[in-house]
């Protein structure tokens, strides 16, 4: 088994997997703005794929050869289904498999996601099943389901499963993203890793704004291997670049234009309606006079051509 995690330069930065966000289109937008060190796919449901095939997962596993390394994030509550999807991901050319054990969405916790925090033996069985595909297996989770102090037993259990990387969103399922991430627990989690599984890399997620902020955390908490940026990319699509964020409008508008072009290119394969693109407009249209009005105008467009007309005065 080839394990790319062992060859990563540390500290590494990761774009978080986000449902209906981090598809092949948006990943390439981020790549143009400033690429992370590791790519993750969107969440892909193993049971849905096993029983309904591609129509159940849409374009979630579409990738390109220039996304290296790229990890398929899968979720579910049936180890046999996890094994089958992990094998499929290997055949598609993914470089690793990550199991989502932290998603708090109601649809996910019916059979996986954060529900596995309450079913540790099922979590272990899912990891074991995914390993049979021959790809390095990692896990993304939260501190606990309801209470923060669940983290000790839960993370200890995961570290005992000999995974290559453990990503921890520093909140509980109950907390969602309504409270600040518990960065203060990082030293204790690192100490637990050193005791239980020093070979397992630790990646932290939650309220990490950009690369510069991430480096501040790394300096403050020695022992961090990687950091994952999620919602921060919506505030700054250049989050993975070195140096301060640009306040200029032109780079953002150019990036939006690129996003529109990529959407048109990939839409036939992804099959996603134009409405799904509108959630991204707030990334680019902000912090200048008339931004709110322009966003409202873009929300009422019906296709990419109308969107291009709406922003054309900013590119002249």
VENRAMO-V472971 format. One record per residue. N is the residue number from 0. RES is the residue in three letters. SS is DSSP state (H for helix, E for strand, - for the rest). PHI is phi in whole degrees, -180 to 180 (* if undefined). NEAR is the number of other ideal C-beta (glycine too) atoms within 10 Angstrom. Layout:
n->[N/N]
res->[RES/RES]
ss->[SS/SS]
phi->[PHI/PHI]
near->[NEAR/NEAR]
This chain:
n->[0/1/2/3/4/5/6/7/8/9/10/11/12/13/14/15/16/17/18/19/20/21/22/23/24/25/26/27/28/29/30/31/32/33/34/35/36/37/38/39/40/41/42/43/44/45/46/47/48/49/50/51/52/53/54/55/56/57/58/59/60/61/62/63/64/65/66/67/68/69/70/71/72/73/74/75/76/77/78/79/80/81/82/83/84/85/86/87/88/89/90/91/92/93/94/95/96/97/98/99/100/101/102/103/104/105/106/107/108/109/110/111/112/113/114/115/116/117/118/119/120/121/122/123/124/125/126/127/128/129/130/131/132/133/134/135/136/137/138/139/140/141/142/143/144/145/146/147/148/149/150/151/152/153/154/155/156/157/158/159/160/161/162/163/164/165/166/167/168/169/170/171/172/173/174/175/176/177/178/179/180/181/182/183/184/185/186/187/188/189/190/191/192/193/194/195/196/197/198/199/200/201/202/203/204/205/206/207/208/209/210/211/212/213/214/215/216/217/218/219/220/221/222/223/224/225/226/227/228/229/230/231/232/233/234/235/236/237/238/239/240/241/242/243/244/245/246/247/248/249/250/251/252/253/254/255/256/257/258/259/260/261/262/263/264/265/266/267/268/269/270/271/272/273/274/275/276/277/278/279/280/281/282/283/284/285/286/287/288/289/290/291/292/293/294/295/296/297/298/299/300/301/302/303/304/305/306/307/308/309/310/311/312/313/314/315]
res->[UNK/UNK/UNK/UNK/UNK/UNK/UNK/UNK/UNK/UNK/UNK/UNK/UNK/UNK/UNK/UNK/UNK/UNK/UNK/UNK/UNK/UNK/UNK/UNK/UNK/UNK/UNK/UNK/UNK/UNK/UNK/UNK/UNK/UNK/UNK/UNK/UNK/UNK/UNK/UNK/UNK/UNK/UNK/UNK/UNK/UNK/UNK/UNK/UNK/UNK/UNK/UNK/UNK/UNK/UNK/UNK/UNK/UNK/UNK/UNK/UNK/UNK/UNK/UNK/UNK/UNK/UNK/UNK/UNK/UNK/UNK/UNK/UNK/UNK/UNK/UNK/UNK/UNK/UNK/UNK/UNK/UNK/UNK/UNK/UNK/UNK/UNK/UNK/UNK/UNK/UNK/UNK/UNK/UNK/UNK/UNK/UNK/UNK/UNK/UNK/UNK/UNK/UNK/UNK/UNK/UNK/UNK/UNK/UNK/UNK/UNK/UNK/UNK/UNK/UNK/UNK/UNK/UNK/UNK/UNK/UNK/UNK/UNK/UNK/UNK/UNK/UNK/UNK/UNK/UNK/UNK/UNK/UNK/UNK/UNK/UNK/UNK/UNK/UNK/UNK/UNK/UNK/UNK/UNK/UNK/UNK/UNK/UNK/UNK/UNK/UNK/UNK/UNK/UNK/UNK/UNK/UNK/UNK/UNK/UNK/UNK/UNK/UNK/UNK/UNK/UNK/UNK/UNK/UNK/UNK/UNK/UNK/UNK/UNK/UNK/UNK/UNK/UNK/UNK/UNK/UNK/UNK/UNK/UNK/UNK/UNK/UNK/UNK/UNK/UNK/UNK/UNK/UNK/UNK/UNK/UNK/UNK/UNK/UNK/UNK/UNK/UNK/UNK/UNK/UNK/UNK/UNK/UNK/UNK/UNK/UNK/UNK/UNK/UNK/UNK/UNK/UNK/UNK/UNK/UNK/UNK/UNK/UNK/UNK/UNK/UNK/UNK/UNK/UNK/UNK/UNK/UNK/UNK/UNK/UNK/UNK/UNK/UNK/UNK/UNK/UNK/UNK/UNK/UNK/UNK/UNK/UNK/UNK/UNK/UNK/UNK/UNK/UNK/UNK/UNK/UNK/UNK/UNK/UNK/UNK/UNK/UNK/UNK/UNK/UNK/UNK/UNK/UNK/UNK/UNK/UNK/UNK/UNK/UNK/UNK/UNK/UNK/UNK/UNK/UNK/UNK/UNK/UNK/UNK/UNK/UNK/UNK/UNK/UNK/UNK/UNK/UNK/UNK/UNK/UNK/UNK/UNK/UNK/UNK/UNK/UNK/UNK/UNK/UNK/UNK/UNK/UNK/UNK/UNK/UNK/UNK/UNK/UNK/UNK/UNK/UNK]
ss->[-/-/-/H/H/H/H/-/-/-/-/E/E/E/E/-/-/-/-/-/-/-/-/H/H/H/H/H/H/H/H/H/H/H/-/-/-/E/E/E/E/E/E/E/E/H/H/H/H/H/H/H/-/H/H/H/H/-/-/-/-/-/-/-/-/-/-/-/-/E/E/E/E/E/E/-/-/-/H/H/H/H/H/H/H/H/H/H/H/H/H/H/-/-/-/E/E/E/E/E/E/-/-/-/-/H/H/H/H/-/-/-/H/H/H/H/H/H/-/H/H/H/H/H/H/H/H/H/H/H/H/-/-/-/-/E/E/E/E/E/E/E/-/-/-/-/-/H/H/H/H/H/H/H/H/H/H/H/H/-/-/-/-/-/E/E/E/E/E/-/-/-/-/-/-/-/-/-/-/-/-/-/H/H/H/H/H/H/H/H/H/H/H/H/H/H/-/-/-/-/E/E/E/E/E/-/-/-/-/-/H/H/H/H/H/H/H/H/H/H/-/-/-/-/-/E/E/E/E/-/-/H/H/H/H/-/-/-/-/-/-/-/-/-/-/-/-/-/H/H/H/H/H/H/H/H/H/H/H/H/H/H/H/H/H/H/H/H/H/H/-/-/-/H/H/H/H/H/H/H/H/H/H/H/-/-/-/-/-/-/H/H/H/H/H/H/H/H/H/-/-/-/-/H/H/H/H/H/H/H/H/H/H/H/-/-]
phi->[*/-83/-118/-63/-57/-68/-98/-71/-73/-109/-75/-111/-122/-129/-84/-64/-71/-135/-59/60/-126/-89/-82/-62/-68/-68/-60/-75/-63/-64/-60/-67/-74/158/-80/-76/-88/-138/-105/-123/-77/-68/-65/-128/-82/-67/-66/-59/-67/-61/-94/-129/71/-60/-63/-82/-118/58/-101/-63/-109/-75/-144/-126/-69/-87/-98/-136/-79/-128/-112/-87/-97/-122/-150/158/-121/-120/-54/-62/-69/-63/-63/-64/-69/-61/-64/-61/-64/-62/-66/-77/98/-68/-97/-169/-126/-119/-100/-80/-125/-141/-62/-92/-62/-59/-66/-80/-77/-70/-146/177/59/-65/-60/-67/-61/-88/-133/-60/-70/-67/-61/-64/-66/-66/-62/-60/-65/-65/-63/-65/-73/89/-101/-63/-111/-125/-136/-118/-147/-120/-64/-177/-88/-117/-115/-60/-72/-70/-59/-63/-69/-69/-70/-60/-60/-67/-64/-75/-91/56/-96/-79/-150/-122/-99/-119/-78/-80/-146/-89/-60/-64/-72/50/-124/-87/-127/-61/-62/-86/-61/-64/-86/-55/-60/-69/-68/-61/-62/-65/-59/-61/-77/-95/-151/-61/-81/-87/-75/-117/-121/-113/-137/125/62/-97/-76/-164/-61/-62/-64/-61/-67/-62/-66/-65/-67/-76/-125/-59/114/-70/-93/-151/-133/-117/-106/-113/-62/-58/-70/-76/-90/-156/-65/-95/-59/-89/-79/-73/96/-69/-68/-80/-101/-78/-77/-56/-60/-68/-68/-63/-69/-62/-60/-63/-61/-62/-65/-66/-59/-62/-65/-97/-55/-58/-83/-77/68/-98/-68/-57/-56/-68/-77/-68/-65/-89/-59/-66/-66/-100/-102/-165/62/-149/-60/90/-63/-62/-64/-68/-60/-60/-64/-65/-62/-95/-78/-111/-163/-67/-64/-66/-65/-64/-63/-63/-101/-61/-70/-87/-108/-89]
near->[11/11/14/16/21/10/8/17/6/10/16/18/21/24/24/22/25/17/16/13/19/22/24/22/25/22/23/20/20/20/16/14/20/17/17/22/16/25/26/26/27/22/26/24/24/30/19/19/22/18/11/11/9/11/9/15/21/17/18/25/21/17/20/14/7/11/20/12/17/22/27/30/28/29/29/26/22/18/19/14/22/29/20/19/27/26/16/19/28/17/9/13/13/24/20/27/28/29/28/24/27/24/24/19/13/8/12/22/19/10/18/28/26/23/20/31/25/15/14/17/9/17/24/16/19/30/22/15/22/29/19/14/23/12/24/22/28/24/27/26/25/29/26/22/18/12/11/17/11/17/22/15/11/22/24/15/15/24/22/13/19/13/22/21/24/23/26/26/26/22/23/24/23/15/21/11/13/7/13/12/19/21/15/10/20/21/14/13/23/17/11/17/20/13/10/14/18/8/10/21/20/23/23/27/23/24/20/23/16/23/22/13/15/23/14/12/16/18/9/11/17/9/13/21/19/23/25/24/25/20/15/21/24/15/14/19/24/20/25/22/16/10/10/9/15/12/9/9/16/10/15/23/18/15/18/23/18/15/23/19/14/19/22/15/13/18/17/7/11/17/10/16/9/15/9/15/21/15/12/20/22/14/19/23/24/15/8/14/7/11/15/11/10/19/16/11/17/20/14/9/18/9/12/18/11/13/23/15/11/18/20/11/10/18/12/4]
